[in-house]
Protein backbone atom coordinates (compact mmCIF):
# COMPACT_ATOMS: atom_id res chain seq x y z
CA UNK A 1 0.00 0.00 0.00
CA UNK A 2 2.83 2.42 0.79
CA UNK A 3 4.30 1.83 -2.67
CA UNK A 4 1.00 2.73 -4.33
CA UNK A 5 0.72 5.90 -2.24
CA UNK A 6 4.31 6.89 -3.02
CA UNK A 7 3.78 6.30 -6.75
CA UNK A 8 0.54 8.30 -6.68
CA UNK A 9 2.47 11.18 -5.14
CA UNK A 10 5.16 10.89 -7.81
CA UNK A 11 7.74 9.56 -5.33
CA UNK A 12 8.87 6.75 -7.62
CA UNK A 13 12.19 6.08 -5.87
CA UNK A 14 10.32 5.47 -2.61
CA UNK A 15 7.69 3.44 -4.46
CA UNK A 16 10.39 1.23 -5.98
CA UNK A 17 11.89 0.65 -2.53
CA UNK A 18 8.49 -0.40 -1.18
CA UNK A 19 7.71 -2.63 -4.16
CA UNK A 20 11.14 -4.29 -3.93
CA UNK A 21 10.36 -5.29 -0.35
CA UNK A 22 6.94 -6.56 -1.46
CA UNK A 23 8.53 -8.53 -4.31
CA UNK A 24 10.81 -10.29 -1.83
CA UNK A 25 7.83 -11.20 0.35
CA UNK A 26 5.51 -12.11 -2.55
CA UNK A 27 7.66 -13.06 -5.56
CA UNK A 28 4.70 -14.54 -7.47
CA UNK A 29 2.42 -11.51 -7.20
CA UNK A 30 1.79 -10.08 -10.68
CA UNK A 31 0.60 -6.72 -9.34
CA UNK A 32 3.74 -6.24 -7.27
CA UNK A 33 5.98 -7.16 -10.23
CA UNK A 34 4.12 -4.74 -12.49
CA UNK A 35 4.12 -1.89 -9.97
CA UNK A 36 7.81 -2.39 -9.28
CA UNK A 37 8.54 -2.38 -13.00
CA UNK A 38 6.55 0.81 -13.57
CA UNK A 39 8.25 2.57 -10.65
CA UNK A 40 11.67 1.56 -11.94
CA UNK A 41 10.77 2.79 -15.41
CA UNK A 42 9.81 6.17 -13.95
CA UNK A 43 13.20 6.59 -12.25
CA UNK A 44 15.17 5.57 -15.34
CA UNK A 45 16.08 2.01 -14.32
CA UNK A 46 14.97 0.67 -17.70
CA UNK A 47 16.81 -2.66 -17.78
CA UNK A 48 15.69 -3.65 -14.30
CA UNK A 49 12.16 -2.49 -15.09
CA UNK A 50 12.13 -4.65 -18.20
CA UNK A 51 13.17 -7.70 -16.19
CA UNK A 52 10.21 -7.18 -13.83
CA UNK A 53 7.77 -6.56 -16.71
CA UNK A 54 8.96 -9.85 -18.20
CA UNK A 55 8.55 -11.62 -14.86
CA UNK A 56 4.99 -10.27 -14.61
CA UNK A 57 4.25 -11.61 -18.10
CA UNK A 58 5.63 -15.05 -17.18
CA UNK A 59 3.57 -15.10 -13.97
CA UNK A 60 0.48 -14.56 -16.12
CA UNK A 61 1.50 -17.39 -18.44
CA UNK A 62 2.25 -14.95 -21.26
CA UNK A 63 5.15 -14.85 -23.68
CA UNK A 64 7.73 -12.54 -22.12
CA UNK A 65 9.91 -12.23 -25.23
CA UNK A 66 7.79 -9.40 -26.58
CA UNK A 67 8.43 -7.12 -23.60
CA UNK A 68 10.55 -4.14 -24.52
CA UNK A 69 11.29 -0.78 -22.92
CA UNK A 70 11.87 2.36 -24.91
CA UNK A 71 13.13 5.74 -23.86
CA UNK A 72 12.00 9.00 -25.42
CA UNK A 73 15.20 10.90 -26.12
CA UNK A 74 14.83 12.39 -29.57
CA UNK A 75 11.90 14.73 -29.03
CA UNK A 76 12.26 18.13 -27.43
CA UNK A 77 9.40 17.91 -24.94
CA UNK A 78 9.53 21.63 -24.18
CA UNK A 79 8.60 22.22 -27.84
CA UNK A 80 6.04 19.42 -28.13
CA UNK A 81 4.12 20.63 -25.06
CA UNK A 82 3.50 24.12 -26.49
CA UNK A 83 0.75 22.87 -28.80
CA UNK A 84 2.45 24.43 -31.83
CA UNK A 85 3.47 22.22 -34.76
CA UNK A 86 6.82 20.58 -34.21
CA UNK A 87 8.67 18.47 -36.73
CA UNK A 88 11.79 16.40 -36.07
CA UNK A 89 13.64 13.75 -38.02
CA UNK A 90 14.00 10.52 -36.07
CA UNK A 91 16.18 7.57 -37.00
CA UNK A 92 15.97 3.96 -35.81
CA UNK A 93 12.82 4.45 -33.74
CA UNK A 94 9.50 2.78 -33.07
CA UNK A 95 6.40 4.94 -33.02
CA UNK A 96 3.26 4.30 -30.98
CA UNK A 97 0.84 4.66 -33.88
CA UNK A 98 -2.22 4.85 -31.65
CA UNK A 99 -1.03 8.35 -30.80
CA UNK A 100 1.47 9.45 -33.44
CA UNK A 101 1.11 9.69 -37.21
CA UNK A 102 3.98 9.15 -39.62
CA UNK A 103 4.12 11.07 -42.88
CA UNK A 104 6.45 9.71 -45.54
CA UNK A 105 6.49 10.58 -49.24
CA UNK A 106 2.95 11.95 -49.06
CA UNK A 107 1.56 8.89 -47.24
CA UNK A 108 0.19 9.10 -43.71
CA UNK A 109 0.57 6.09 -41.43
CA UNK A 110 -1.19 5.55 -38.10
C-alpha positions as CSV (number, residue, x, y, z in Angstrom):
1,X,0.0,0.0,0.0
2,X,2.8,2.4,0.8
3,X,4.3,1.8,-2.7
4,X,1.0,2.7,-4.3
5,X,0.7,5.9,-2.2
6,X,4.3,6.9,-3.0
7,X,3.8,6.3,-6.8
8,X,0.5,8.3,-6.7
9,X,2.5,11.2,-5.1
10,X,5.2,10.9,-7.8
11,X,7.7,9.6,-5.3
12,X,8.9,6.7,-7.6
13,X,12.2,6.1,-5.9
14,X,10.3,5.5,-2.6
15,X,7.7,3.4,-4.5
16,X,10.4,1.2,-6.0
17,X,11.9,0.7,-2.5
18,X,8.5,-0.4,-1.2
19,X,7.7,-2.6,-4.2
20,X,11.1,-4.3,-3.9
21,X,10.4,-5.3,-0.3
22,X,6.9,-6.6,-1.5
23,X,8.5,-8.5,-4.3
24,X,10.8,-10.3,-1.8
25,X,7.8,-11.2,0.4
26,X,5.5,-12.1,-2.5
27,X,7.7,-13.1,-5.6
28,X,4.7,-14.5,-7.5
29,X,2.4,-11.5,-7.2
30,X,1.8,-10.1,-10.7
31,X,0.6,-6.7,-9.3
32,X,3.7,-6.2,-7.3
33,X,6.0,-7.2,-10.2
34,X,4.1,-4.7,-12.5
35,X,4.1,-1.9,-10.0
36,X,7.8,-2.4,-9.3
37,X,8.5,-2.4,-13.0
38,X,6.6,0.8,-13.6
39,X,8.2,2.6,-10.6
40,X,11.7,1.6,-11.9
41,X,10.8,2.8,-15.4
42,X,9.8,6.2,-14.0
43,X,13.2,6.6,-12.3
44,X,15.2,5.6,-15.3
45,X,16.1,2.0,-14.3
46,X,15.0,0.7,-17.7
47,X,16.8,-2.7,-17.8
48,X,15.7,-3.7,-14.3
49,X,12.2,-2.5,-15.1
50,X,12.1,-4.6,-18.2
51,X,13.2,-7.7,-16.2
52,X,10.2,-7.2,-13.8
53,X,7.8,-6.6,-16.7
54,X,9.0,-9.8,-18.2
55,X,8.6,-11.6,-14.9
56,X,5.0,-10.3,-14.6
57,X,4.2,-11.6,-18.1
58,X,5.6,-15.1,-17.2
59,X,3.6,-15.1,-14.0
60,X,0.5,-14.6,-16.1
61,X,1.5,-17.4,-18.4
62,X,2.3,-15.0,-21.3
63,X,5.2,-14.9,-23.7
64,X,7.7,-12.5,-22.1
65,X,9.9,-12.2,-25.2
66,X,7.8,-9.4,-26.6
67,X,8.4,-7.1,-23.6
68,X,10.6,-4.1,-24.5
69,X,11.3,-0.8,-22.9
70,X,11.9,2.4,-24.9
71,X,13.1,5.7,-23.9
72,X,12.0,9.0,-25.4
73,X,15.2,10.9,-26.1
74,X,14.8,12.4,-29.6
75,X,11.9,14.7,-29.0
76,X,12.3,18.1,-27.4
77,X,9.4,17.9,-24.9
78,X,9.5,21.6,-24.2
79,X,8.6,22.2,-27.8
80,X,6.0,19.4,-28.1
81,X,4.1,20.6,-25.1
82,X,3.5,24.1,-26.5
83,X,0.8,22.9,-28.8
84,X,2.5,24.4,-31.8
85,X,3.5,22.2,-34.8
86,X,6.8,20.6,-34.2
87,X,8.7,18.5,-36.7
88,X,11.8,16.4,-36.1
89,X,13.6,13.7,-38.0
90,X,14.0,10.5,-36.1
91,X,16.2,7.6,-37.0
92,X,16.0,4.0,-35.8
93,X,12.8,4.5,-33.7
94,X,9.5,2.8,-33.1
95,X,6.4,4.9,-33.0
96,X,3.3,4.3,-31.0
97,X,0.8,4.7,-33.9
98,X,-2.2,4.8,-31.7
99,X,-1.0,8.4,-30.8
100,X,1.5,9.5,-33.4
101,X,1.1,9.7,-37.2
102,X,4.0,9.1,-39.6
103,X,4.1,11.1,-42.9
104,X,6.5,9.7,-45.5
105,X,6.5,10.6,-49.2
106,X,2.9,11.9,-49.1
107,X,1.6,8.9,-47.2
108,X,0.2,9.1,-43.7
109,X,0.6,6.1,-41.4
110,X,-1.2,5.6,-38.1
